[in-house]
């Protein structure tokens, strides 16, 4: 088997394979032997039809099956031989059957070297989640306006009961609890964003474009679906998606960088995740415990 490797860029590689006809013939024989056992041809019992008749009726199918089996097998041998570590499935093209055998090309990104440092003790600014009486009053007042009540209508137990609460005090307690929850959730998101931005700034790595493209595909699909749920017309969805493509691609690249950095830290710190656990989330928890939280002014 002949293998030639081309370095496209820092991470992308192309491997061209030439598989000798003898090996192709052996794999094709394996496939035909299996096909003969299961195919039924008129005039013969199952598995008893002559090979030539099976080839005549199922030759194209057998060749397709042979390539489905042989190409992944040869590809795996190639990356082991060349000591490569692909980060994603390869793109297979230029598949050609010749008198000399089978040719094809595999294109893929190798796993990048991720250099992480200064990931412990990152300074993080955390906002307060305390909810003031004024914020509670504004929210309750918003409920009043939402029900179309007069501005001068009193905020009392009777009003609270229209919202399903026994008293105004219990309504305010529930509103305060919800506001605190929202602030905590928003603060957590901001803290994680600060942490991720600091990691990306301090770490060095090349970004595999195959992963960015896959992530971008998911983001575009989600973005379009969200627009449709808001009632945006199909033509406008396509237009708005196209306009947002640059931002979506930048966000996708950031997603990939974050994923690779977090998994590198997991490797260094020997952080494992059980079957139903999210490894990135576990690493984030570790980093947050190690971070230096400061109350925002």
KAJO-V904709 format. One record per residue. N is the residue number from 1. RES is the residue in three letters. SS is DSSP state (A for helix, B for strand, O for the rest). OMEGA is omega in whole degrees, 0 to 359 (NA if undefined). BURIAL is 1 if it has 9 or more other C-alpha atoms within 8 Angstrom, else 0. Layout:
N:RES:SS:OMEGA:BURIAL, N:RES:SS:OMEGA:BURIAL
This chain:
1:UNK:O:178:0, 2:UNK:B:179:0, 3:UNK:B:173:1, 4:UNK:B:184:0, 5:UNK:B:176:0, 6:UNK:B:177:0, 7:UNK:B:183:1, 8:UNK:O:174:0, 9:UNK:O:185:0, 10:UNK:O:184:0, 11:UNK:O:186:1, 12:UNK:B:179:1, 13:UNK:B:173:1, 14:UNK:B:175:1, 15:UNK:B:176:1, 16:UNK:B:183:1, 17:UNK:B:171:1, 18:UNK:B:183:1, 19:UNK:B:183:1, 20:UNK:B:185:1, 21:UNK:A:180:1, 22:UNK:A:180:0, 23:UNK:A:177:1, 24:UNK:A:181:1, 25:UNK:A:179:0, 26:UNK:A:181:0, 27:UNK:A:179:1, 28:UNK:A:176:1, 29:UNK:A:178:0, 30:UNK:A:182:0, 31:UNK:A:180:1, 32:UNK:A:178:1, 33:UNK:A:179:0, 34:UNK:A:180:0, 35:UNK:A:181:1, 36:UNK:A:181:1, 37:UNK:A:188:1, 38:UNK:A:185:0, 39:UNK:O:177:1, 40:UNK:O:178:1, 41:UNK:O:184:1, 42:UNK:O:178:0, 43:UNK:O:180:0, 44:UNK:O:174:0, 45:UNK:O:181:0, 46:UNK:O:178:1, 47:UNK:O:183:1, 48:UNK:O:180:0, 49:UNK:O:179:1, 50:UNK:O:182:0, 51:UNK:A:184:0, 52:UNK:A:179:0, 53:UNK:A:178:0, 54:UNK:A:179:1, 55:UNK:A:182:1, 56:UNK:A:184:0, 57:UNK:A:185:0, 58:UNK:A:184:0, 59:UNK:A:181:1, 60:UNK:A:179:0, 61:UNK:A:182:0, 62:UNK:A:179:1, 63:UNK:A:177:1, 64:UNK:A:179:0, 65:UNK:A:179:1, 66:UNK:A:181:1, 67:UNK:A:178:0, 68:UNK:A:180:0, 69:UNK:A:188:0, 70:UNK:A:184:1, 71:UNK:A:178:0, 72:UNK:A:180:0, 73:UNK:A:180:0, 74:UNK:A:179:0, 75:UNK:A:179:1, 76:UNK:A:178:0, 77:UNK:A:182:0, 78:UNK:A:182:1, 79:UNK:A:176:1, 80:UNK:A:180:0, 81:UNK:A:183:0, 82:UNK:O:178:0, 83:UNK:O:179:0, 84:UNK:O:181:0, 85:UNK:O:180:0, 86:UNK:B:181:1, 87:UNK:O:182:1, 88:UNK:O:177:1, 89:UNK:O:181:0, 90:UNK:O:169:1, 91:UNK:B:183:0, 92:UNK:B:177:1, 93:UNK:B:182:0, 94:UNK:B:179:0, 95:UNK:B:184:1, 96:UNK:B:173:0, 97:UNK:B:180:0, 98:UNK:B:177:0, 99:UNK:O:182:0, 100:UNK:O:180:0, 101:UNK:B:184:1, 102:UNK:B:175:1, 103:UNK:B:172:1, 104:UNK:B:179:1, 105:UNK:B:176:1, 106:UNK:B:179:1, 107:UNK:B:183:1, 108:UNK:B:174:1, 109:UNK:B:175:1, 110:UNK:B:179:1, 111:UNK:O:183:1, 112:UNK:O:171:1, 113:UNK:O:181:0, 114:UNK:O:180:1, 115:UNK:B:181:0, 116:UNK:O:177:1, 117:UNK:O:177:0, 118:UNK:O:180:0, 119:UNK:O:175:0, 120:UNK:O:177:0, 121:UNK:O:178:0, 122:UNK:O:180:1, 123:UNK:B:183:0, 124:UNK:B:177:1, 125:UNK:B:182:1, 126:UNK:B:178:1, 127:UNK:O:179:0, 128:UNK:O:178:0, 129:UNK:O:180:0, 130:UNK:O:180:0, 131:UNK:O:182:1, 132:UNK:O:177:0, 133:UNK:A:180:0, 134:UNK:A:179:0, 135:UNK:A:178:0, 136:UNK:A:181:1, 137:UNK:A:179:1, 138:UNK:A:180:0, 139:UNK:A:178:1, 140:UNK:A:179:1, 141:UNK:A:178:0, 142:UNK:A:177:0, 143:UNK:A:181:0, 144:UNK:A:180:1, 145:UNK:A:180:1, 146:UNK:A:179:0, 147:UNK:O:176:0, 148:UNK:O:181:0, 149:UNK:O:178:0, 150:UNK:O:181:0, 151:UNK:O:182:0, 152:UNK:O:179:0, 153:UNK:O:184:0, 154:UNK:O:173:0, 155:UNK:O:184:0, 156:UNK:O:182:0, 157:UNK:A:180:1, 158:UNK:A:178:1, 159:UNK:A:180:1, 160:UNK:A:181:1, 161:UNK:A:178:1, 162:UNK:A:178:0, 163:UNK:O:176:0, 164:UNK:O:179:0, 165:UNK:O:182:1, 166:UNK:O:184:1, 167:UNK:O:178:1, 168:UNK:A:181:1, 169:UNK:A:180:0, 170:UNK:A:175:1, 171:UNK:A:181:1, 172:UNK:A:179:1, 173:UNK:A:180:0, 174:UNK:A:179:0, 175:UNK:A:180:1, 176:UNK:A:180:1, 177:UNK:A:179:0, 178:UNK:A:178:0, 179:UNK:A:177:1, 180:UNK:A:179:1, 181:UNK:A:180:0, 182:UNK:A:179:0, 183:UNK:A:179:1, 184:UNK:A:180:1, 185:UNK:A:179:0, 186:UNK:A:178:0, 187:UNK:A:179:1, 188:UNK:A:179:0, 189:UNK:A:180:0, 190:UNK:A:178:0, 191:UNK:A:180:1, 192:UNK:A:178:1, 193:UNK:A:178:0, 194:UNK:A:181:1, 195:UNK:A:181:1, 196:UNK:A:179:1, 197:UNK:A:179:0, 198:UNK:A:179:1, 199:UNK:A:181:1, 200:UNK:A:180:1, 201:UNK:A:186:0, 202:UNK:A:184:1, 203:UNK:O:179:1, 204:UNK:B:175:0, 205:UNK:O:170:1, 206:UNK:O:185:1, 207:UNK:O:177:1, 208:UNK:O:184:1, 209:UNK:A:178:0, 210:UNK:A:178:1, 211:UNK:A:178:1, 212:UNK:A:180:1, 213:UNK:A:179:1, 214:UNK:A:179:0, 215:UNK:A:179:1, 216:UNK:A:179:1, 217:UNK:A:179:0, 218:UNK:A:180:0, 219:UNK:A:179:1, 220:UNK:A:179:1, 221:UNK:A:180:0, 222:UNK:A:180:0, 223:UNK:A:180:1, 224:UNK:A:180:1, 225:UNK:A:180:0, 226:UNK:A:178:0, 227:UNK:A:181:1, 228:UNK:A:179:1, 229:UNK:A:177:0, 230:UNK:O:177:0, 231:UNK:O:179:0, 232:UNK:O:182:1, 233:UNK:O:185:0, 234:UNK:A:180:0, 235:UNK:A:180:0, 236:UNK:A:178:0, 237:UNK:A:180:1, 238:UNK:A:181:1, 239:UNK:A:181:0, 240:UNK:A:178:0, 241:UNK:A:179:1, 242:UNK:A:180:0, 243:UNK:A:183:0, 244:UNK:O:188:0, 245:UNK:A:181:1, 246:UNK:A:179:0, 247:UNK:A:180:0, 248:UNK:A:179:1, 249:UNK:A:178:1, 250:UNK:A:179:0, 251:UNK:A:179:0, 252:UNK:A:178:1, 253:UNK:A:178:1, 254:UNK:A:177:0, 255:UNK:A:183:1, 256:UNK:A:178:1, 257:UNK:A:182:1, 258:UNK:A:180:1, 259:UNK:A:183:1, 260:UNK:A:180:1, 261:UNK:A:181:1, 262:UNK:A:180:1, 263:UNK:A:175:1, 264:UNK:A:177:1, 265:UNK:A:177:1, 266:UNK:A:179:1, 267:UNK:A:181:0, 268:UNK:A:184:0, 269:UNK:A:180:0, 270:UNK:O:177:0, 271:UNK:O:180:1, 272:UNK:O:177:0, 273:UNK:O:176:1, 274:UNK:O:186:0, 275:UNK:O:184:0, 276:UNK:O:180:0, 277:UNK:O:178:0, 278:UNK:O:184:0, 279:UNK:A:180:1, 280:UNK:A:180:1, 281:UNK:A:179:0, 282:UNK:A:179:1, 283:UNK:A:178:1, 284:UNK:A:178:1, 285:UNK:A:178:0, 286:UNK:A:183:0, 287:UNK:A:179:1, 288:UNK:A:177:0, 289:UNK:A:181:0, 290:UNK:A:185:1, 291:UNK:O:175:1, 292:UNK:B:182:0, 293:UNK:B:177:0, 294:UNK:B:178:0, 295:UNK:B:178:0, 296:UNK:O:181:0, 297:UNK:O:NA:0
